Amino acid sequence: EMRFVTGVQTCALPISNILITGATSGIGRQTALELAALGHHIGVHGRSADKAKAVAGEIEQAGGQATVFLADLMSLEQVSALAADVVERWSRLDVLLNNAGLIQTETVLTEDGHESTWGVNHLAHFLLTQLLLPRLTESGGRVVCVASDAHYGASVPFSDLDGEGSYAGWKRYQQSKLMNVLFAAEFARRHPEVEVVSLHPGFVASNFGMNTGWMSWIMRLTRLVQLSVDDGAKTSVFCATTPTVRSGAYYAKSCEKTPSKQARSEHDAKRLWELSQASVAAWLP
């Protein structure tokens, strides 16, 4: 057991196995490094073997433990294989940190024909969490969903989930972050055997969005008001390690925060769950 300081609270937690999706860059990488420094065994997920091995190498060189897991979240088949790999190689999973995300400037479809912002940011993690639920239940574990305050003002496009109507990349991103908050709240209601929270990491100066044309210019112009990647990882680390979080809640700056009115809609959360369940049914046991 180890002791460490989170904010002003001193916490004592056992060493945990923590799987982080999208752990090869930005907030995900920083979160992996910080959690490893606290002594936790990190599952470094990424699409690129080279990048994932590089982060795992950083962790191991600093004396930590890391296991590399590879999958492209644009493929539900690969998401299913990722879950099977985790179950096969880890007898215990304490925390699943759903961190990976993307933003597009035009419609891009996943391998399964879904618009990729909702396909990766929501559906892939919806399926992964379901498939890893037995492992998480065994450990009395926790799911942490990296959402965003970008969800304020968004509503779920139930009639156009795959973006076949008009497409606006930032709007789709906002909608996907709303889905993350709704998913966490609904999961908490349906599965009280595990803890589930969502969070806003802050407006972070990472490489996120830097390959998205006009949006990359906005990201560059706003660098001065963005948080460092270190600061952006703080709430993820807090939510993954603090013993007392309220399941189903939304966090920002390591404190509970009230999400948007739409994010508090149990009707929308239930409807999103049912549509998501139908979309990934072929990969569920």
Sequence and secondary structure as in RCSB ss.txt:
>XXXX:A:sequence
EMRFVTGVQTCALPISNILITGATSGIGRQTALELAALGHHIGVHGRSADKAKAVAGEIEQAGGQATVFLADLMS
LEQVSALAADVVERWSRLDVLLNNAGLIQTETVLTEDGHESTWGVNHLAHFLLTQLLLPRLTESGGRVVCVASDA
HYGASVPFSDLDGEGSYAGWKRYQQSKLMNVLFAAEFARRHPEVEVVSLHPGFVASNFGMNTGWMSWIMRLTRLV
QLSVDDGAKTSVFCATTPTVRSGAYYAKSCEKTPSKQARSEHDAKRLWELSQASVAAWLP
>XXXX:A:secstr
 EEEEETTEEEEE   EEEETTTTSHHHHHHHHHHHHTT EEEEEES HHHHHHHHHHHHHTT EEEEEE  TT 
HHHHHHHHHHHHHH S   EEEE      SS  B TTSSBHHHIIIIIIHHHHHHHHHHHHHHHT EEEEE  GG
GTT    TT TT  S   HHHHHHHHHHHHHHHHHHHHHH TTSEEEEEE  SB SSTTTTSTHHHHHHHHTGGG
SB HHHHHHHHHHHHH S   TT EEETTEEE   TGGG HHHHHHHHHHHHHHHGGG  
